[in-house]
Every structure is written in C-alpha cells, then in structure tokens.
Amino acid sequence: MKKFKMDPAYFRGIDPAFIRFVEPVLEGLWTHYFRCDLEGWDNVPDEKALFVGNHNGLLTFEVLMMFYAWYKRFGDSRKAVGLAHGIVLDNPAFNWLLPRLGAIPADPDIADEAMRRDFSLLVYPGGEKEAMRPYSERARVDFFGRKGFIKLALRNKVPIIPIVSIGAHESYVILHRGEELAEALGLKKKYRLHGMPITVRTAFFYWCLATGMFTFFPLLLAPFAAFVALLPLPAKMSFRLLEPVYVSELYDPAKSEEENLENLYQIVVGKMQAVLTAEYAKRKLPILG
C-alpha cells in the first residue's frame, strides 16, 4: 500500500456543488431506498470533534448516508472529512469521486492535518474487517482492539462523538469474511485487505464463474451477475449520535498510557454496543426494520 502525500485536495471537504448535482440520487437513497432516520444532533458540539462509527455492509453505504446527513444539516457552514481505506483512494475513479464526498486517506499525519485545519473527522476504527463481519454479527460493534482513534482524539484534544448505525449491515447478507481468499489472492499483503467476503449473491457470481456461464454468455451474464452481487438490499438504516466522550478529561496521569487507552477504548465501545443492542431489540424484521 502506497504512502499518500499531503494533497491539498484532501482538505477541501465536501464539495457543495457536486453534492447538489447528485442530491436527487442521495435524497432518494436516504428517504426511499434506505428509509434513514437520525437522532442526536443536539449531542454535536459547536467545536470540531472526532466522530467514531461502526462499519457495516461490505460497501458501507452508511458512510455515504452519514455524510449526506451532515451536508443536509450544516451545508458548507461546518467542515468535515472522513478517513477512507487506501485501496479505494488508490483507484483513479474513486480518487476523483470520494474526496468530493469528504473522503481522505486513513493516514495519521493527514488526519492530524485535517484537525489542525479545524475539520471535524469521521472514522471507522473497525475498518473493512468490521464491514465484512458475518451477518450473524450484525448487532456487534467490533473495532478489533484498534485504539488509533483514541490517540487521535488525545493528540488533538477533541471530544469523541460515537455514531451508532443500525440496520446497515443487513444491506448485504455476508456468510463469511473470506480471509483465506484474500490471503490466496495476495490482497492482504498488497492492500491490507483482510477479507474477500462471501455473500449470498457473490456466491451466485462465483457459481457463474466456476460453471463457465460467462464463457457462453459473457456480454449478458457477467454485468448482470456483478450487478446482482453488488446491489445493496434496501435495509432500513438508523443513526444515533451519542453524547460526547471527552477523552482528555478522562485520561488519568496516574495510570500508564496503555491502561488509559484500554479504559477509554472500553468506554467508547461499551456505549456504542449498549445502544446498538437496544436498538436492534426494537427492530421487528430484517431489512424492513
């Protein structure tokens, strides 16, 4: 994975003109397809903050919806960016598109620079590993012990605002993370990609590949199978912005750095897990909500 340079384009934030251009699509996804709702704007402080969310659903449409919600709420009056995996920003098409939606590389130096420029920052510590977790773990927050977000908040003396997304992991029924497949294809070593998820619909894609269906009907079946495999299910998404966690105030100088990081990590993850568990208990049906 290449080291990203400090590109000025990363600090332009959400492009209002571009958002207005694609707004009919985003509004359709928010209102009709994913039927999103959001609670907790009152918990967002006036100053910049580090927003920490749980990652879901393979292609992580909850991130797109959260940035759109931010734009609807604040327009261009408040600056915000979010950290994205290098594998997507290394792609020329996505490298043009995603920064206009507020994405910057998940690099500590770039994140610190964004904070210095008074951007609020959205991070998903669980990364692609959490987004690729099996469907059976959809009600679980799992950051895999990654505490870089705690260090980021402490370095920049900003509060952490936990964001809990509910239902987004139902947009893809993931059967298996596919760690072995990613390892065999060299994706883990080259791109730090820890899985190649097997979903109900990617299984159909692999079946077409294995049976030679693409050989006989390549122009018809290959695009159709890819579309079927990647189209998200219209799962109802809910977002909850929790009260700020002022990690700098909770840091205990009498304890070691390792103890403090673990304590703060457990506080943030514990709050998020409690809300995710409670909200999932209210959902009556998968996908429908």
BADORO-782140 format. One line per 8 residues: number of its first residue (from 1); their letters; for each residue x negated, y negated, z negated of C-alpha. Coordinates in nm, 3 decimals, padded with zeros to 5 digits, always signed. Last residue first. Example, Ala and Ser with C-alpha at 12.3 -4.5 7.8 and 13.67 -1.06 7.14 Angstrom:
<sites>
2> sa> -01.367:+00.106:-00.714 ~ -01.230:+00.450:-00.780
</sites>
This chain:
<sites>
289> gliplkrk> +03.676:+00.255:-01.026 ~ +03.772:+00.383:-00.682 ~ +03.424:+00.527:-00.617 ~ +03.459:+00.782:-00.899 ~ +03.794:+00.766:-01.081 ~ +03.914:+00.626:-01.413 ~ +03.631:+00.397:-01.507 ~ +03.665:+00.277:-01.868
281> ayeatlva> +03.409:+00.524:-02.009 ~ +03.169:+00.398:-01.744 ~ +03.190:+00.052:-01.901 ~ +03.103:+00.181:-02.249 ~ +02.806:+00.386:-02.126 ~ +02.672:+00.099:-01.915 ~ +02.713:-00.144:-02.206 ~ +02.525:+00.077:-02.453
273> qmkgvviq> +02.258:+00.157:-02.195 ~ +02.190:-00.211:-02.129 ~ +02.153:-00.298:-02.497 ~ +01.926:+00.001:-02.555 ~ +01.712:-00.079:-02.251 ~ +01.647:-00.432:-02.378 ~ +01.583:-00.338:-02.742 ~ +01.382:-00.027:-02.651
265> ylnelnee> +01.149:-00.230:-02.430 ~ +01.106:-00.491:-02.702 ~ +01.001:-00.223:-02.952 ~ +00.770:-00.050:-02.705 ~ +00.603:-00.376:-02.608 ~ +00.561:-00.476:-02.971 ~ +00.407:-00.141:-03.068 ~ +00.163:-00.155:-02.776
257> eskapdyl> +00.065:-00.513:-02.859 ~ -00.013:-00.409:-03.215 ~ +00.203:-00.525:-03.503 ~ +00.151:-00.815:-03.743 ~ +00.197:-01.063:-03.458 ~ +00.564:-00.952:-03.427 ~ +00.719:-01.048:-03.092 ~ +01.091:-01.114:-03.141
249> esvyvpel> +01.059:-01.488:-03.073 ~ +00.865:-01.426:-02.751 ~ +01.119:-01.161:-02.648 ~ +01.416:-01.396:-02.650 ~ +01.679:-01.147:-02.534 ~ +01.954:-01.341:-02.362 ~ +02.316:-01.221:-02.392 ~ +02.435:-00.975:-02.129
241> lrfsmkap> +02.534:-01.033:-01.767 ~ +02.779:-00.758:-01.670 ~ +02.829:-00.654:-01.308 ~ +03.100:-00.430:-01.163 ~ +03.086:-00.241:-00.835 ~ +03.371:-00.045:-00.677 ~ +03.227:+00.224:-00.451 ~ +03.295:+00.181:-00.079
233> lpllavfa> +03.059:+00.465:+00.022 ~ +02.733:+00.342:+00.169 ~ +02.655:+00.410:+00.536 ~ +02.306:+00.563:+00.555 ~ +02.370:+00.929:+00.641 ~ +02.674:+00.866:+00.861 ~ +02.486:+00.602:+01.060 ~ +02.183:+00.830:+01.099
225> afpalllp> +02.408:+01.115:+01.215 ~ +02.582:+00.889:+01.467 ~ +02.255:+00.748:+01.599 ~ +02.113:+01.101:+01.647 ~ +02.433:+01.261:+01.774 ~ +02.514:+01.074:+02.092 ~ +02.182:+00.990:+02.253 ~ +02.016:+01.310:+02.136
217> fftfmgta> +02.289:+01.559:+02.235 ~ +02.104:+01.881:+02.318 ~ +01.779:+01.818:+02.134 ~ +01.956:+01.631:+01.854 ~ +02.154:+01.946:+01.774 ~ +01.830:+02.138:+01.724 ~ +01.957:+02.329:+01.423 ~ +01.699:+02.176:+01.188
209> lcwyffat> +01.758:+01.816:+01.295 ~ +02.135:+01.846:+01.279 ~ +02.101:+02.009:+00.937 ~ +01.867:+01.729:+00.824 ~ +02.131:+01.469:+00.914 ~ +02.404:+01.669:+00.738 ~ +02.183:+01.690:+00.427 ~ +02.143:+01.314:+00.462
201> rvtipmgh> +02.519:+01.303:+00.412 ~ +02.548:+01.496:+00.086 ~ +02.238:+01.319:-00.040 ~ +01.876:+01.437:-00.053 ~ +01.648:+01.158:-00.163 ~ +01.294:+01.115:-00.028 ~ +01.116:+01.039:-00.351 ~ +00.831:+00.869:-00.535
193> lrykkklg> +00.738:+00.607:-00.277 ~ +00.403:+00.458:-00.378 ~ +00.359:+00.371:-00.007 ~ +00.058:+00.573:+00.109 ~ +00.015:+00.822:-00.175 ~ +00.384:+00.877:-00.245 ~ +00.480:+00.878:+00.121 ~ +00.237:+01.154:+00.219
185> laealeeg> +00.508:+01.355:+00.391 ~ +00.458:+01.651:+00.156 ~ +00.471:+01.426:-00.151 ~ +00.790:+01.257:-00.035 ~ +00.946:+01.598:+00.030 ~ +00.838:+01.726:-00.312 ~ +00.989:+01.423:-00.484 ~ +01.325:+01.477:-00.312
177> rhlivyse> +01.531:+01.283:-00.566 ~ +01.806:+01.546:-00.555 ~ +02.182:+01.553:-00.503 ~ +02.239:+01.183:-00.442 ~ +02.604:+01.096:-00.380 ~ +02.560:+00.747:-00.234 ~ +02.781:+00.446:-00.314 ~ +02.845:+00.601:-00.656
169> hagisvip> +02.526:+00.448:-00.791 ~ +02.685:+00.105:-00.760 ~ +02.958:+00.194:-01.009 ~ +02.839:-00.022:-01.296 ~ +02.565:-00.284:-01.275 ~ +02.415:-00.404:-01.602 ~ +02.216:-00.726:-01.589 ~ +01.989:-00.796:-01.887
161> iipvknrl> +01.887:-01.160:-01.931 ~ +01.528:-01.177:-02.056 ~ +01.416:-01.505:-02.207 ~ +01.112:-01.693:-02.076 ~ +00.769:-01.749:-02.231 ~ +00.582:-01.696:-01.902 ~ +00.336:-01.440:-02.033 ~ +00.598:-01.286:-02.263
153> alkifgkr> +00.855:-01.247:-01.985 ~ +00.600:-01.087:-01.751 ~ +00.473:-00.856:-02.027 ~ +00.828:-00.735:-02.091 ~ +00.881:-00.685:-01.717 ~ +00.563:-00.476:-01.697 ~ +00.707:-00.233:-01.952 ~ +00.770:+00.072:-01.738
145> gffdvrar> +00.879:+00.356:-01.967 ~ +01.059:+00.538:-01.689 ~ +01.303:+00.245:-01.645 ~ +01.603:+00.476:-01.679 ~ +01.951:+00.340:-01.748 ~ +02.196:+00.630:-01.731 ~ +02.559:+00.634:-01.617 ~ +02.472:+00.753:-01.265
137> esyprmae> +02.272:+01.049:-01.397 ~ +02.491:+01.316:-01.230 ~ +02.449:+01.128:-00.902 ~ +02.080:+01.218:-00.905 ~ +01.818:+00.943:-00.950 ~ +01.700:+00.771:-00.633 ~ +01.764:+00.413:-00.748 ~ +01.581:+00.492:-01.073
129> keggpyvl> +01.272:+00.615:-00.890 ~ +01.304:+00.331:-00.636 ~ +01.235:+00.075:-00.903 ~ +01.318:+00.142:-01.266 ~ +01.186:-00.206:-01.352 ~ +01.450:-00.383:-01.140 ~ +01.353:-00.750:-01.139 ~ +01.535:-01.079:-01.078
121> lsfdrrma> +01.334:-01.398:-01.132 ~ +01.441:-01.751:-01.215 ~ +01.221:-01.987:-01.022 ~ +01.050:-02.275:-01.201 ~ +00.740:-02.291:-00.976 ~ +00.531:-02.139:-01.255 ~ +00.780:-01.851:-01.260 ~ +00.730:-01.789:-00.890
113> edaidpda> +00.353:-01.797:-00.945 ~ +00.384:-01.537:-01.220 ~ +00.583:-01.308:-00.989 ~ +00.326:-01.352:-00.711 ~ +00.045:-01.258:-00.950 ~ +00.237:-00.960:-01.088 ~ +00.323:-00.821:-00.741 ~ +00.666:-00.687:-00.651
105> piaglrpl> +00.674:-00.869:-00.318 ~ +00.935:-01.147:-00.277 ~ +01.307:-01.123:-00.199 ~ +01.545:-01.422:-00.203 ~ +01.785:-01.345:+00.082 ~ +01.572:-01.540:+00.328 ~ +01.273:-01.347:+00.192 ~ +01.458:-01.027:+00.293
97> lwnfapnd> +01.507:-01.098:+00.663 ~ +01.166:-01.173:+00.814 ~ +00.972:-00.918:+00.609 ~ +01.263:-00.679:+00.669 ~ +01.205:-00.687:+01.044 ~ +00.824:-00.673:+01.019 ~ +00.827:-00.382:+00.766 ~ +00.572:-00.439:+00.489
89> lvighalg> +00.848:-00.612:+00.291 ~ +01.038:-00.284:+00.274 ~ +00.747:-00.065:+00.162 ~ +00.625:-00.336:-00.076 ~ +00.915:-00.282:-00.314 ~ +01.111:-00.602:-00.382 ~ +01.095:-00.856:-00.666 ~ +01.377:-01.109:-00.678
81> vakrsdgf> +01.395:-01.483:-00.622 ~ +01.598:-01.763:-00.780 ~ +01.615:-02.142:-00.758 ~ +01.909:-02.330:-00.903 ~ +02.101:-02.607:-00.722 ~ +02.090:-02.421:-00.388 ~ +02.436:-02.271:-00.432 ~ +02.483:-02.205:-00.804
73> rkywayfm> +02.776:-01.966:-00.844 ~ +02.825:-01.845:-00.488 ~ +02.447:-01.818:-00.445 ~ +02.412:-01.616:-00.764 ~ +02.698:-01.386:-00.657 ~ +02.524:-01.337:-00.322 ~ +02.204:-01.246:-00.504 ~ +02.395:-00.993:-00.714
65> mlveftll> +02.567:-00.843:-00.408 ~ +02.235:-00.793:-00.230 ~ +02.089:-00.629:-00.540 ~ +02.396:-00.408:-00.585 ~ +02.341:-00.280:-00.231 ~ +02.054:-00.071:-00.361 ~ +01.972:+00.135:-00.050 ~ +01.945:+00.453:-00.263
57> gnhngvfl> +02.241:+00.383:-00.490 ~ +02.127:+00.211:-00.805 ~ +01.870:+00.004:-00.991 ~ +01.938:-00.120:-01.346 ~ +01.881:-00.493:-01.387 ~ +01.647:-00.740:-01.555 ~ +01.694:-01.114:-01.508 ~ +01.391:-01.317:-01.617
49> akedpvnd> +01.490:-01.672:-01.704 ~ +01.462:-02.032:-01.589 ~ +01.629:-02.289:-01.814 ~ +02.002:-02.363:-01.830 ~ +02.072:-02.032:-01.998 ~ +02.286:-01.757:-01.839 ~ +02.509:-01.599:-02.104 ~ +02.813:-01.801:-01.991
41> wgeldcrf> +02.787:-01.625:-01.654 ~ +02.887:-01.308:-01.837 ~ +03.134:-01.114:-01.624 ~ +03.118:-01.004:-01.261 ~ +03.363:-00.827:-01.033 ~ +03.297:-00.656:-00.703 ~ +03.552:-00.495:-00.473 ~ +03.274:-00.300:-00.291
33> yhtwlgel> +03.438:-00.320:+00.052 ~ +03.696:-00.595:+00.008 ~ +03.568:-00.882:-00.202 ~ +03.190:-00.848:-00.217 ~ +03.138:-00.669:+00.116 ~ +03.373:-00.905:+00.299 ~ +03.211:-01.203:+00.129 ~ +02.870:-01.083:+00.245
25> vpevfrif> +02.990:-01.036:+00.603 ~ +03.165:-01.373:+00.618 ~ +02.859:-01.530:+00.447 ~ +02.610:-01.426:+00.718 ~ +02.560:-01.776:+00.861 ~ +02.617:-01.948:+00.526 ~ +02.349:-01.725:+00.374 ~ +02.107:-01.819:+00.652
17> apdigrfy> +02.164:-02.190:+00.599 ~ +02.132:-02.152:+00.221 ~ +01.793:-01.972:+00.243 ~ +01.742:-01.810:-00.098 ~ +01.405:-01.897:-00.243 ~ +01.141:-02.099:-00.061 ~ +00.868:-01.947:-00.274 ~ +00.793:-01.634:-00.072
9> apdmkfkk> +00.737:-01.842:+00.242 ~ +00.433:-02.000:+00.075 ~ +00.253:-01.663:+00.117 ~ +00.029:-01.562:-00.175 ~ -00.114:-01.254:-00.006 ~ +00.032:-00.906:-00.042 ~ -00.206:-00.622:-00.129 ~ -00.149:-00.329:+00.105
1> m> +00.000:+00.000:+00.000
</sites>
